[in-house]
Amino acid sequence: MFKKITFGLIFCLFSIYLGSCIDQSSSKNSITETKPMVSATIFPIYDLIRQIAGEKLEVNLIVKANDSPHT
């Protein structure tokens, strides 16, 4: 009985070990393809972030360029 329990425990641990060795490069690529998104409330902040970040971030403008943020 003790041998069966020991064998089962070793088999389970070995299965977990082999499961952790799976190549996960495809899931990592899908994460790195999307750009982080930043939203700016007014145009000067939007323009500053866009110029600094370049292609690394996706920048959204909440208030349009000619609209007043106070209304």
C-alpha positions in Angstrom: 0.0 0.0 0.0 2.8 2.4 0.9 4.5 1.7 -2.5 1.3 2.6 -4.4 1.0 5.9 -2.5 4.6 6.7 -3.1 4.4 5.8 -6.8 1.3 7.9 -7.2 2.9 10.9 -5.4 6.0 10.7 -7.5 3.9 10.3 -10.7 1.9 13.4 -9.9 5.0 15.5 -9.1 6.7 14.3 -12.3 3.5 15.2 -14.3 3.5 18.7 -12.8 7.2 19.1 -13.6 6.7 18.1 -17.2 3.7 20.4 -17.5 5.8 23.4 -16.4 8.3 22.7 -19.2 5.9 23.5 -22.0 7.1 26.3 -24.4 5.0 29.4 -23.7 6.6 31.6 -26.3 3.3 31.9 -28.3 1.5 33.3 -25.4 4.3 35.8 -24.6 4.3 37.0 -28.2 0.6 37.9 -28.1 1.2 39.9 -24.9 4.1 41.9 -26.4 2.2 42.7 -29.6 -0.3 45.0 -27.9 0.8 48.4 -26.9 -0.1 49.9 -23.5 -2.9 52.5 -23.8 -2.7 56.0 -22.2 -5.6 58.5 -22.3 -5.0 62.2 -21.9 -7.7 64.7 -21.0 -6.5 67.8 -23.0 -4.5 68.3 -26.2 -1.2 69.7 -24.7 -0.8 66.6 -22.4 -1.8 64.3 -25.3 0.8 65.9 -27.6 3.5 65.7 -25.0 2.9 62.0 -24.3 2.7 61.2 -28.0 6.0 62.9 -28.7 7.8 61.3 -25.8 6.4 57.8 -26.2 6.6 57.6 -30.0 5.5 54.1 -31.2 5.7 52.5 -27.7 2.3 53.7 -26.5 -1.2 54.1 -27.9 -2.3 57.6 -26.8 -6.0 58.6 -26.8 -7.4 62.1 -26.5 -10.5 62.4 -24.4 -11.4 66.1 -25.2 -11.1 67.1 -28.9 -8.4 69.5 -29.9 -10.7 72.6 -30.3 -13.2 71.8 -27.5 -13.1 73.4 -24.0 -12.3 71.1 -21.2 -14.5 73.2 -18.9 -17.8 72.6 -20.6 
